[in-house]
Amino acid sequence: MYRLERWIALFGLLLFAAPESGAQTKVRRYDATKETDYGVVYRLPRTEIEAVVTVRERTYTPGPLSAYADRYLNKKASDIPRHTFELISARLYTVGRPDSTQQYLVSFDRKTLAPFVKLTDAGVLFSINGGGELPASLSEERHSRVVSEKQVDTAQPALSREYSQAGSKAKQAEIASSYLYDLRENLMNIVTGSVDNMPKDGESMRLALEQLRREEQRTQRLFLGDTTERVSEYILRYTPTGHEEGELTLARFSPVAGLTEADDLSGTPLRLVISVQEQAPELNEKDQRKKDKMLEHSIVYVQPGQARITLLYEGRKLADEQVSLAQLGTLQALAPKMLQLTPNAATAIYFDTRTGAILDVRQE
């Protein structure tokens, strides 16, 4: 196996496209045959940290009769519009991104049956001789999105002409409250069967009650106002260098402005804490040359290091995970001869596209 610099002109078969455009990472098969000189170019991954932050956004619009809510409904209602944000939760994941500094050619023996390699659409090695597909845990791509949205019924209640002709808000509030309590009385009369013309069947009763409740809500809006709600997920990304340890500001959050950039001082920091648990030691020059020699003509993979990552907000722990990071690990070598093919079976190797580690070795 050789570094890509020697082979890049020969192999134009990989599509190193950023995976942001699709909903899932896919793998495609590349055959190592005579036409490709029995070699396939691949990349090892760098491990990226993804924080999925869930935020609730509320917008309150006062009703035209909000000043009279306490008098007629015995409820407090503000006459000041509000737009607020609430940080609900967060989750931490790791994903693999192609490392342009770790590109290799896997070259097989010309005398064997033609092997094949599966790469992600970004060129990261997933399997050699493996027939399995990329697991959902490795193929899922997360994007910022709206999870749910609650809108309000903006239709006006069917108030009498007297309401629109009233000369003051006080008079309108009196008329609207009287209409509201009439609606509630009619609702209770139907439920208890205290009306002369009861609905003929269950479906008719359901429709009548639904219409009365809808009209009740529309009338209440005049006093209590409207509150719309949207729950959204935002994706925050950070790629460790492999040398940092401690806290860094991933983003900031404000109840007034929501999620903001890390350098926007109007918000409180969302802090990502990286604590290295296991890291490959630095090699001296002699050992590094020996290691490079071992990697030649081999299948290069990663033995990742370990770290604990924690997301904090105002001292509160939002998420905490133990993860494997390729940047903390070391390169390892597999001899291509272990992949000798026979007509009946072949050794298949699967790799973690997030860290470059071996996931599984089996006969297929």
Backbone hydrogen bonds in HBPLUS format (Angstrom, degrees):
<---DONOR---> <-ACCEPTOR-->    atom                        ^
c    i                          cat <-CA-CA->   ^        H-A-AA   ^      H-
h    n   atom  resd res      DA  || num        DHA   H-A  angle D-A-AA Bond
n    s   type  num  typ     dist DA aas  dist angle  dist       angle   num
A0297-HIS N   A0001-MET O   2.98 MM 296  3.49 159.6  2.02 102.5 107.1     1
A0105-LEU N   A0002-TYR O   3.27 MM 103  5.72 134.5  2.49 149.6 161.9     2
A0006-ARG N   A0003-ARG O   3.40 MM   3  6.37 156.4  2.46 124.4 126.5     3
A0007-TRP N   A0004-LEU O   2.72 MM   3  5.06 140.5  1.87 112.2 125.2     4
A0008-ILE N   A0004-LEU O   2.81 MM   4  5.49 132.5  2.04 173.1 169.9     5
A0010-LEU N   A0007-TRP O   2.87 MM   3  5.32 136.8  2.05 111.9 124.6     6
A0011-PHE N   A0007-TRP O   3.16 MM   4  6.44 154.8  2.22 160.9 168.5     7
A0025-THR N   A0139-SER O   2.73 MM 114  4.53 164.7  1.75 136.4 140.4     8
A0121-ASP N   A0026-LYS O   2.86 MM  95  5.74 121.7  2.21 159.9 161.8     9
A0028-ARG N   A0119-LEU O   2.80 MM  91  5.63 151.3  1.88 160.1 165.9    10
A0119-LEU N   A0028-ARG O   3.07 MM  91  5.63 160.0  2.11 158.5 157.1    11
A0030-TYR N   A0117-VAL O   2.78 MM  87  5.27 154.1  1.85 157.3 166.2    12
A0117-VAL N   A0030-TYR O   2.87 MM  87  5.27 166.7  1.88 151.2 154.6    13
A0032-ALA N   A0115-PRO O   2.97 MM  83  5.60 162.7  2.00 144.8 149.9    14
A0036-THR N   A0033-THR O   3.07 MM   3  5.40 137.0  2.26 104.4 115.6    15
A0038-TYR N   A0033-THR O   2.71 MM   5  4.65 163.5  1.74 149.6 143.6    16
A0037-ASP N   A0034-LYS O   3.05 MM   3  4.81 160.9  2.08 105.1 107.3    17
A0039-GLY N   A0036-THR O   3.15 MM   3  5.82 144.0  2.28 114.8 122.0    18
A0108-PHE N   A0038-TYR O   2.79 MM  70  5.45 163.2  1.82 163.9 169.2    19
A0040-VAL N   A0106-VAL O   2.94 MM  66  5.36 146.9  2.05 139.9 149.5    20
A0106-VAL N   A0040-VAL O   2.82 MM  66  5.36 172.4  1.83 153.3 151.5    21
A0042-TYR N   A0104-TYR O   2.81 MM  62  5.49 155.7  1.87 151.8 159.7    22
A0104-TYR N   A0042-TYR O   2.85 MM  62  5.49 165.3  1.87 160.7 165.8    23
A0043-ARG N   A0123-GLY O   2.86 MM  80  5.71 149.6  1.96 154.4 154.8    24
A0125-LEU N   A0043-ARG O   3.26 MM  82  6.22 153.7  2.33 164.0 162.3    25
A0044-LEU N   A0102-GLN O   2.96 MM  58  5.58 155.5  2.02 161.2 168.0    26
A0099-ASP N   A0044-LEU O   2.94 MM  55  5.84 158.2  1.99 163.9 162.7    27
A0046-ARG N   A0097-ARG O   2.71 MM  51  5.27 156.7  1.76 155.8 163.2    28
A0097-ARG N   A0046-ARG O   2.90 MM  51  5.27 164.6  1.92 153.3 158.5    29
A0048-GLU N   A0095-VAL O   2.74 MM  47  5.21 174.2  1.74 160.7 162.8    30
A0095-VAL N   A0048-GLU O   2.87 MM  47  5.21 155.8  1.93 147.9 155.7    31
A0049-ILE N   A0238-TYR O   2.73 MM 189  5.18 167.3  1.74 161.6 159.4    32
A0238-TYR N   A0049-ILE O   2.91 MM 189  5.18 151.9  1.99 149.0 154.8    33
A0050-GLU N   A0093-TYR O   2.91 MM  43  5.09 171.7  1.92 138.0 140.4    34
A0093-TYR N   A0050-GLU O   2.84 MM  43  5.09 153.8  1.90 152.0 159.1    35
A0051-ALA N   A0236-LEU O   2.75 MM 185  5.01 168.5  1.76 155.0 159.2    36
A0236-LEU N   A0051-ALA O   2.86 MM 185  5.01 166.1  1.88 149.1 153.9    37
A0052-VAL N   A0091-ARG O   2.83 MM  39  5.15 161.7  1.86 152.1 157.5    38
A0091-ARG N   A0052-VAL O   2.95 MM  39  5.15 143.5  2.09 132.3 144.0    39
A0053-VAL N   A0234-TYR O   2.87 MM 181  5.18 162.5  1.90 157.7 158.1    40
A0234-TYR N   A0053-VAL O   2.83 MM 181  5.18 161.8  1.86 146.2 152.0    41
A0054-THR N   A0089-SER O   2.92 MM  35  5.29 168.6  1.93 145.5 149.3    42
A0088-ILE N   A0054-THR O   2.92 MM  34  5.52 151.7  2.00 149.0 156.2    43
A0055-VAL N   A0232-SER O   2.86 MM 177  5.41 164.1  1.89 160.1 165.4    44
A0232-SER N   A0055-VAL O   2.90 MM 177  5.41 164.8  1.92 158.9 161.2    45
A0056-ARG N   A0086-GLU O   2.81 MM  30  5.03 166.2  1.83 152.7 155.8    46
A0086-GLU N   A0056-ARG O   2.77 MM  30  5.03 146.1  1.88 146.7 156.4    47
A0057-GLU N   A0230-ARG O   2.75 MM 173  5.14 168.0  1.76 156.3 160.7    48
A0230-ARG N   A0057-GLU O   2.87 MM 173  5.14 152.9  1.95 147.4 155.4    49
A0058-ARG N   A0084-THR O   2.89 MM  26  5.35 165.9  1.91 151.6 156.4    50
A0084-THR N   A0058-ARG O   2.89 MM  26  5.35 151.8  1.97 153.0 160.6    51
A0059-THR N   A0228-THR O   3.04 MM 169  5.26 158.3  2.09 140.0 145.3    52
A0228-THR N   A0059-THR O   2.95 MM 169  5.26 153.9  2.02 150.3 151.2    53
A0060-TYR N   A0082-ARG O   2.73 MM  22  5.00 165.3  1.76 149.7 154.9    54
A0082-ARG N   A0060-TYR O   3.11 MM  22  5.00 156.3  2.17 130.8 137.7    55
A0061-THR N   A0226-ASP O   2.79 MM 165  5.17 161.9  1.82 152.8 158.9    56
A0226-ASP N   A0061-THR O   2.86 MM 165  5.17 157.4  1.91 150.0 155.8    57
A0066-SER N   A0063-GLY O   3.19 MM   3  5.10 155.8  2.25 116.9 113.1    58
A0065-LEU N   A0222-LEU O   2.72 MM 157  5.39 153.7  1.79 162.7 160.4    59
A0068-TYR N   A0065-LEU O   2.93 MM   3  5.64 161.6  1.97 122.0 128.1    60
A0069-ALA N   A0066-SER O   3.27 MM   3  5.29 172.1  2.27 108.6 110.8    61
A0072-TYR N   A0068-TYR O   3.11 MM   4  6.26 171.5  2.12 159.5 160.8    62
A0073-LEU N   A0069-ALA O   2.82 MM   4  5.17 146.6  1.93 133.2 143.7    63
A0075-LYS N   A0069-ALA O   3.35 MM   6  5.55 175.1  2.35 114.8 116.3    64
A0074-ASN N   A0070-ASP O   3.14 MM   4  4.27 128.9  2.42 105.6 112.9    65
A0085-PHE N   A0255-PRO O   2.80 MM 170  4.60 143.2  1.94 132.1 137.3    66
A0102-GLN N   A0099-ASP O   2.99 MM   3  5.44 164.9  2.01 117.0 121.8    67
A0112-THR N   A0109-ASP O   3.32 MM   3  5.79 163.0  2.35 112.2 116.9    68
A0129-ASN N   A0116-PHE O   2.80 MM  13  5.29 163.2  1.83 158.0 163.1    69
A0118-LYS N   A0127-SER O   2.84 MM   9  5.12 168.6  1.85 144.8 148.2    70
A0126-PHE N   A0118-LYS O   2.91 MM   8  5.57 159.6  1.95 162.1 157.9    71
A0127-SER N   A0118-LYS O   3.25 MM   9  5.12 161.2  2.29 134.4 137.0    72
A0120-THR N   A0124-VAL O   2.89 MM   4  5.22 156.4  1.94 142.2 149.1    73
A0123-GLY N   A0120-THR O   2.85 MM   3  5.13 165.6  1.87 116.2 119.0    74
A0351-PHE N   A0126-PHE O   2.68 MM 225  4.94 161.5  1.71 153.6 153.0    75
A0128-ILE N   A0349-ILE O   2.93 MM 221  5.33 149.9  2.02 148.1 156.8    76
A0349-ILE N   A0128-ILE O   3.07 MM 221  5.33 158.3  2.12 145.6 152.4    77
A0138-LEU N   A0135-PRO O   2.98 MM   3  5.43 145.2  2.11 109.4 119.4    78
A0139-SER N   A0135-PRO O   2.94 MM   4  6.16 142.5  2.09 148.9 160.8    79
A0140-GLU N   A0136-ALA O   3.07 MM   4  5.71 150.0  2.16 147.5 148.4    80
A0145-ARG N   A0233-GLU O   2.95 MM  88  5.35 146.2  2.06 139.2 149.8    81
A0233-GLU N   A0145-ARG O   2.78 MM  88  5.35 166.5  1.80 164.7 169.5    82
A0147-VAL N   A0231-VAL O   2.68 MM  84  5.45 142.2  1.82 143.0 155.7    83
A0148-SER N   A0231-VAL O   3.26 MM  83  5.25 158.3  2.31 135.8 140.1    84
A0231-VAL N   A0148-SER O   2.90 MM  83  5.25 167.0  1.92 147.0 151.1    85
A0150-LYS N   A0229-GLU O   2.67 MM  79  4.97 173.8  1.67 158.2 160.2    86
A0229-GLU N   A0150-LYS O   3.03 MM  79  4.97 163.6  2.06 140.7 145.4    87
A0159-LEU N   A0157-PRO O   2.90 MM   2  5.62 137.8  2.08 102.1  90.2    88
A0163-TYR N   A0160-SER O   3.07 MM   3  5.71 145.2  2.19 113.7 121.1    89
A0165-GLN N   A0161-ARG O   3.08 MM   4  6.28 142.5  2.22 149.4 160.5    90
A0166-ALA N   A0163-TYR O   3.26 MM   3  5.29 158.0  2.31 101.2 107.8    91
A0172-GLN N   A0168-SER O   3.10 MM   4  6.40 157.9  2.15 144.5 150.8    92
A0173-ALA N   A0169-LYS O   2.83 MM   4  6.03 158.0  1.87 151.7 157.3    93
A0174-GLU N   A0170-ALA O   3.07 MM   4  6.33 151.3  2.15 142.3 149.7    94
A0175-ILE N   A0171-LYS O   3.02 MM   4  6.32 160.1  2.06 151.2 155.8    95
A0176-ALA N   A0172-GLN O   2.84 MM   4  6.01 166.6  1.85 155.9 159.9    96
A0177-SER N   A0173-ALA O   2.94 MM   4  5.95 158.9  1.98 145.5 151.1    97
A0178-SER N   A0174-GLU O   3.11 MM   4  6.22 155.1  2.18 141.5 148.2    98
A0179-TYR N   A0175-ILE O   3.02 MM   4  6.27 155.2  2.09 146.4 153.2    99
A0180-LEU N   A0176-ALA O   2.90 MM   4  6.12 150.6  1.99 144.1 152.6   100
A0181-TYR N   A0177-SER O   3.00 MM   4  6.26 161.3  2.03 152.0 155.1   101
A0182-ASP N   A0178-SER O   3.05 MM   4  6.26 145.6  2.18 141.4 151.0   102
A0183-LEU N   A0179-TYR O   3.04 MM   4  6.31 151.9  2.12 144.9 152.0   103
A0184-ARG N   A0180-LEU O   3.09 MM   4  6.43 158.3  2.13 148.6 154.0   104
A0185-GLU N   A0181-TYR O   2.99 MM   4  6.12 148.9  2.09 138.4 146.8   105
A0186-ASN N   A0182-ASP O   2.94 MM   4  6.21 159.0  1.99 149.2 154.5   106
A0187-LEU N   A0183-LEU O   2.92 MM   4  6.21 154.5  1.99 149.7 157.1   107
A0188-MET N   A0184-ARG O   3.06 MM   4  6.28 163.7  2.09 146.5 149.8   108
A0189-ASN N   A0185-GLU O   2.92 MM   4  6.15 153.0  1.99 148.2 156.3   109
A0190-ILE N   A0186-ASN O   3.06 MM   4  6.30 154.5  2.13 148.0 153.3   110
A0191-VAL N   A0187-LEU O   3.06 MM   4  6.31 164.9  2.09 152.2 156.6   111
A0192-THR N   A0188-MET O   2.94 MM   4  6.07 156.8  2.00 148.6 154.4   112
A0193-GLY N   A0189-ASN O   2.89 MM   4  5.75 110.6  2.38 130.5 146.4   113
A0194-SER N   A0189-ASN O   2.67 MM   5  4.66 141.5  1.82 145.5 149.7   114
A0193-GLY N   A0190-ILE O   3.18 MM   3  4.94 146.7  2.29  93.6 103.6   115
A0205-MET N   A0201-ASP O   3.01 MM   4  6.31 155.2  2.07 150.2 157.6   116
A0206-ARG N   A0202-GLY O   2.93 MM   4  6.16 156.8  1.98 146.4 152.7   117
A0207-LEU N   A0203-GLU O   3.03 MM   4  6.27 160.1  2.08 149.1 153.7   118
A0208-ALA N   A0204-SER O   2.99 MM   4  6.18 156.9  2.05 145.6 152.1   119
A0209-LEU N   A0205-MET O   2.91 MM   4  6.10 167.2  1.93 157.0 159.9   120
A0210-GLU N   A0206-ARG O   2.90 MM   4  6.00 155.3  1.96 144.7 152.3   121
A0211-GLN N   A0207-LEU O   2.97 MM   4  6.13 157.4  2.03 145.8 151.1   122
A0212-LEU N   A0208-ALA O   3.05 MM   4  6.29 159.4  2.10 147.5 153.0   123
A0213-ARG N   A0209-LEU O   2.90 MM   4  6.08 161.3  1.94 151.3 156.3   124
A0214-ARG N   A0210-GLU O   2.97 MM   4  6.10 157.0  2.03 145.9 152.4   125
A0215-GLU N   A0211-GLN O   3.02 MM   4  6.20 155.9  2.08 144.4 150.9   126
A0216-GLU N   A0212-LEU O   2.87 MM   4  6.09 148.8  1.97 143.4 152.7   127
A0217-GLN N   A0213-ARG O   2.95 MM   4  6.23 158.6  1.99 150.1 154.5   128
A0218-ARG N   A0214-ARG O   3.03 MM   4  6.29 156.8  2.08 146.1 152.5   129
A0219-THR N   A0215-GLU O   3.05 MM   4  6.25 149.9  2.14 143.7 151.2   130
A0220-GLN N   A0216-GLU O   2.94 MM   4  6.20 158.3  1.99 150.3 156.6   131
A0221-ARG N   A0217-GLN O   3.07 MM   4  6.27 144.9  2.20 143.8 152.3   132
A0222-LEU N   A0219-THR O   3.10 MM   3  5.59 143.0  2.24 109.3 118.5   133
A0223-PHE N   A0220-GLN O   2.87 MM   3  5.45 142.3  2.01 114.8 125.0   134
A0224-LEU N   A0220-GLN O   2.82 MM   4  5.96 172.8  1.82 161.7 163.5   135
A0225-GLY N   A0221-ARG O   2.88 MM   4  4.66 145.2  2.00 123.5 127.6   136
A0246-GLY N   A0274-ILE O   3.00 MM  28  5.40 150.4  2.09 141.1 150.5   137
A0274-ILE N   A0246-GLY O   2.93 MM  28  5.40 161.5  1.97 154.4 154.7   138
A0248-LEU N   A0272-LEU O   3.00 MM  24  5.40 136.8  2.19 135.9 149.1   139
A0272-LEU N   A0248-LEU O   2.84 MM  24  5.40 161.6  1.87 167.0 168.1   140
A0250-LEU N   A0270-LEU O   2.87 MM  20  5.70 153.4  1.94 166.7 174.2   141
A0270-LEU N   A0251-ALA O   2.76 MM  19  5.28 166.6  1.78 148.5 144.6   142
A0252-ARG N   A0260-THR O   3.13 MM   8  5.11 167.1  2.15 135.0 133.9   143
A0260-THR N   A0252-ARG O   2.72 MM   8  5.11 171.5  1.73 148.1 149.9   144
A0253-PHE N   A0268-THR O   2.85 MM  15  5.24 154.9  1.92 137.8 144.4   145
A0268-THR N   A0253-PHE O   2.81 MM  15  5.24 160.1  1.85 143.3 136.5   146
A0254-SER N   A0258-GLY O   2.85 MM   4  4.84 152.6  1.93 126.3 135.4   147
A0258-GLY N   A0254-SER O   2.64 MM   4  4.84 146.8  1.74 142.0 146.5   148
A0264-ASP N   A0261-GLU O   3.12 MM   3  5.34 166.2  2.14 112.1 115.2   149
A0267-GLY N   A0264-ASP O   3.41 MM   3  6.47 176.6  2.41 127.5 127.9   150
A0271-ARG N   A0312-LEU O   2.89 MM  41  5.06 150.4  1.98 147.0 151.6   151
A0312-LEU N   A0271-ARG O   2.83 MM  41  5.06 163.2  1.86 148.1 153.8   152
A0273-VAL N   A0310-THR O   2.76 MM  37  5.02 169.1  1.77 155.1 159.0   153
A0310-THR N   A0273-VAL O   2.94 MM  37  5.02 152.5  2.01 140.4 148.9   154
A0275-SER N   A0308-ARG O   2.87 MM  33  5.09 162.0  1.91 152.4 157.8   155
A0308-ARG N   A0275-SER O   2.82 MM  33  5.09 162.8  1.85 145.8 150.2   156
A0277-GLN N   A0306-GLN O   2.83 MM  29  5.20 157.7  1.87 130.7 135.3   157
A0278-GLU N   A0306-GLN O   3.00 MM  28  4.75 160.9  2.04 133.9 129.8   158
A0306-GLN N   A0278-GLU O   2.81 MM  28  4.75 145.8  1.92 126.3 137.8   159
A0280-ALA N   A0328-LEU O   2.91 MM  48  6.20 167.6  1.93 165.0 168.5   160
A0288-GLN N   A0284-ASN O   2.85 MM   4  5.99 151.2  1.93 155.3 164.7   161
A0289-ARG N   A0285-GLU O   3.07 MM   4  6.29 153.9  2.14 145.2 150.6   162
A0290-LYS N   A0286-LYS O   3.13 MM   4  6.42 157.4  2.19 147.2 153.5   163
A0291-LYS N   A0287-ASP O   2.88 MM   4  6.10 150.3  1.97 142.3 150.9   164
A0292-ASP N   A0288-GLN O   2.87 MM   4  6.13 158.4  1.92 150.2 155.6   165
A0293-LYS N   A0289-ARG O   3.02 MM   4  6.23 153.7  2.09 144.9 151.5   166
A0294-MET N   A0290-LYS O   3.09 MM   4  6.37 150.9  2.18 142.1 149.7   167
A0295-LEU N   A0291-LYS O   3.06 MM   4  6.35 143.0  2.20 145.3 155.5   168
A0296-GLU N   A0293-LYS O   3.28 MM   3  5.40 140.6  2.45  98.0 108.3   169
A0298-SER N   A0295-LEU O   3.24 MM   3  5.37 135.1  2.46 135.6 128.1   170
A0299-ILE N   A0334-LEU O   2.67 MM  35  4.85 171.9  1.68 151.2 153.9   171
A0334-LEU N   A0299-ILE O   2.84 MM  35  4.85 140.1  2.00 129.8 142.7   172
A0301-TYR N   A0332-GLN O   3.00 MM  31  5.34 158.8  2.05 138.6 145.2   173
A0332-GLN N   A0301-TYR O   2.85 MM  31  5.34 163.7  1.88 144.6 146.7   174
A0302-VAL N   A0356-GLY O   2.97 MM  54  4.85 173.2  1.98 123.4 122.1   175
A0303-GLN N   A0330-THR O   2.87 MM  27  5.40 171.5  1.88 164.0 166.9   176
A0330-THR N   A0303-GLN O   3.07 MM  27  5.40 148.4  2.17 131.3 137.9   177
A0305-GLY N   A0325-LEU O   3.10 MM  20  5.44 150.9  2.19 156.6 147.6   178
A0325-LEU N   A0305-GLY O   2.96 MM  20  5.44 158.0  2.01 137.3 144.5   179
A0307-ALA N   A0323-VAL O   2.97 MM  16  5.53 159.0  2.02 157.9 161.4   180
A0323-VAL N   A0307-ALA O   2.82 MM  16  5.53 171.2  1.83 172.4 174.5   181
A0309-ILE N   A0321-GLU O   2.82 MM  12  5.43 163.3  1.85 165.6 168.4   182
A0321-GLU N   A0309-ILE O   2.89 MM  12  5.43 164.3  1.92 158.7 163.9   183
A0311-LEU N   A0319-ALA O   2.90 MM   8  5.21 162.1  1.93 144.4 148.1   184
A0318-LEU N   A0311-LEU O   2.79 MM   7  5.48 152.6  1.86 156.8 165.0   185
A0313-TYR N   A0316-ARG O   2.86 MM   3  5.11 153.8  1.93 142.1 150.9   186
A0316-ARG N   A0313-TYR O   2.79 MM   3  5.11 160.3  1.83 117.8 121.8   187
A0328-LEU N   A0325-LEU O   3.22 MM   3  5.61 153.3  2.30 107.8 115.2   188
A0329-GLY N   A0326-ALA O   2.98 MM   3  5.20 161.5  2.01 111.9 117.7   189
A0338-MET N   A0335-ALA O   3.12 MM   3  5.97 167.0  2.14 125.4 128.8   190
A0339-LEU N   A0336-PRO O   2.92 MM   3  5.56 162.2  1.95 120.2 125.4   191
A0342-THR N   A0345-ALA O   3.18 MM   3  5.52 148.3  2.28 154.7 163.7   192
A0364-GLU N   A0346-ALA O   2.89 MM  18  5.53 162.4  1.92 158.6 164.1   193
A0348-ALA N   A0362-ARG O   2.67 MM  14  5.35 175.2  1.67 172.1 171.7   194
A0362-ARG N   A0348-ALA O   2.90 MM  14  5.35 161.3  1.94 152.3 158.6   195
A0350-TYR N   A0360-ASP O   2.82 MM  10  5.12 164.2  1.85 155.8 158.1   196
A0359-LEU N   A0350-TYR O   2.67 MM   9  5.31 163.7  1.69 138.6 143.1   197
A0360-ASP N   A0350-TYR O   3.31 MM  10  5.12 157.8  2.36 126.9 128.7   198
A0352-ASP N   A0357-ALA O   2.70 MM   5  5.25 162.1  1.74 156.7 163.1   199
A0355-THR N   A0352-ASP O   3.24 MM   3  5.59 132.4  2.48 104.7 115.4   200
A0356-GLY N   A0352-ASP O   2.65 MM   4  5.13 155.4  1.71 159.0 163.2   201
